[in-house]
Amino acid sequence: MVNLPEHVKNSIRERKLLRRGERILVAVSGGLDSMVLLQLLHSLASPPGWKLIVAHFNHQLRGRASDADERLVCDTAKSLGLQTISERGEVQAHAEKWRISIEMAARDLRHEFLARTARCARCRIIALAHHADDQAELFFLRLLRGAGGEGLAGMKWRAPSPADDRVHLIRPLLDVGRAELGQFADESKIHFREDATNASREILRNRIRHELLPLMRRRFQPGLNKSLLRAMEIVGAESELVASIARRWLAKKQPPFVRLAVAVQRRVVQLQLRRLELAEDFDLIEALRLSCGRPVTIGPEVTVARNSAGRVLVRTVTREPFQSNFLALDLGGQAGAATLDDLHLHWKVIAQTGARFRLLRGCEQFDADKVGRHVVLRHWQPGDRFQPIGMASAMKLQDWFTNQKVPRPERRHLVVAGTATGEVFWVENQRIGERFKLGPETQRRLIWTWRRSASL
């Protein structure tokens, strides 16, 4: 094993993580990783004059075990002559309030506590104990979730706090494995506590830790950590380059968006979604990148689109009320006409067998006997279902409009026709109903012609 204190000292110096006389808030949970980090920084603090302050956040998720963690951290800090600042959080309540996972709620509250405590303690640096195995686990977590280069680059040695970018996080153990930390703890007689939830295979991260990574090390690559860290370093540097090109382009808008490399186009869209605080979903990014001017619905009455200049625009769509106008028709005669709003309809029934007819714009033909004598003309209403010709089953008319890309403002103006029982057999400018088409058994035809006095 390498000399761990010397290795960490070199990492801090080479990566310029700390300055002389730095005030450092050390996040200590009571587990192996953070207890080793605390001891290492304490042993290295004297020549550079670092001032260490210990911070512990009690998540209150494991009852007495959580309280025992807190006691160990406070007692250890006291034995080292260090100040401890601890706080308890209602993680469960936070998760329920914001409808997020327990893990995400714990992370949010923990980072908020650390950033607030750092400001109060006049520390601009928070030291975290993430190590090489954490980085490997994170790589596969994000890979399985479909992350891009930025996500696969993993945690940085130094980065702004997600709760306050005026405070920076450092990770001096990022290239040290868990086994090396355990060996150092044994040799230095460092006390720590095990979190029982780390053994639960119900958590994806734990399955990666206990099943996937051991299998890969045993069967494919014994030096997995080293290979992954190198790959993440490369991916991270390339991702940062693409991001810097995208940011420069957003400032100047030259060359035209369509001439940018695909990777830069994606990052341009992603950065704009981030600024707008919208989900950076790959499918959404691709839809905006590939389609100019086509709105994508991202929530109730909210759409987002990209213009030809590459700018992403959010628009609130005012939903028009459903129209309640309707008109009852009696098709008992041979022909007739009717008008609903600005739609003018002409119909006639003829005795003609067979299924063949010449398709004309604004004209459809139905089996008159299947339609029946009484018909209702009306506008689309919530819950309407329709079985388009050629389809095996009925579907919501709203889903049909979405699939056919009928613009939202147009949908509620379209007229539909239903039978006496309410079954929709015609939707204006769309397909006819499957059950009402002409067939070999047809004896009478309903010829249905329509036009609008003003186009939609």
Secondary structure, 3 states (H helix, E strand, C coil): CCCHHHHHHHHHHHCCCCCCCCEEEEECCCCHHHHHHHHHHHHHCCCCCCEEEEEEEECCCCCHHHHHHHHHHHHHHHHCCCEEEEEECCHHHHHHHHCCCHHHHHHHHHHHHHHHHHHHCCCCEEECCCCHHHHHHHHHHHHHCCCCHHHHCCCCCEEECCCCCCCEEECCCCCCCHHHHHHHHHHHCCCCCCCHHHHCCCCHHHHHHHHHHHHHHHHCCCCHHHHHHHHHHHHHHHHHHHHHHHHHHHHHCCCCHHHCCHHHHHHHHHHHHHHCCCCCCHHHHHHHHHCCCCCEEEECCEEEEECCCCCEEEEECCCCCCCCCEEEEECCCCEEEEEECCEEEEEEEEECCCCCCCCCCCEEEEEHHHHCCEEEEEECCCCCEECECCCCCCEEHHHHHHHCCCCHHHHCCCEEEEECCCCEEEECCCCEEHHHCCCCCCCEEEEEEEEECCCC
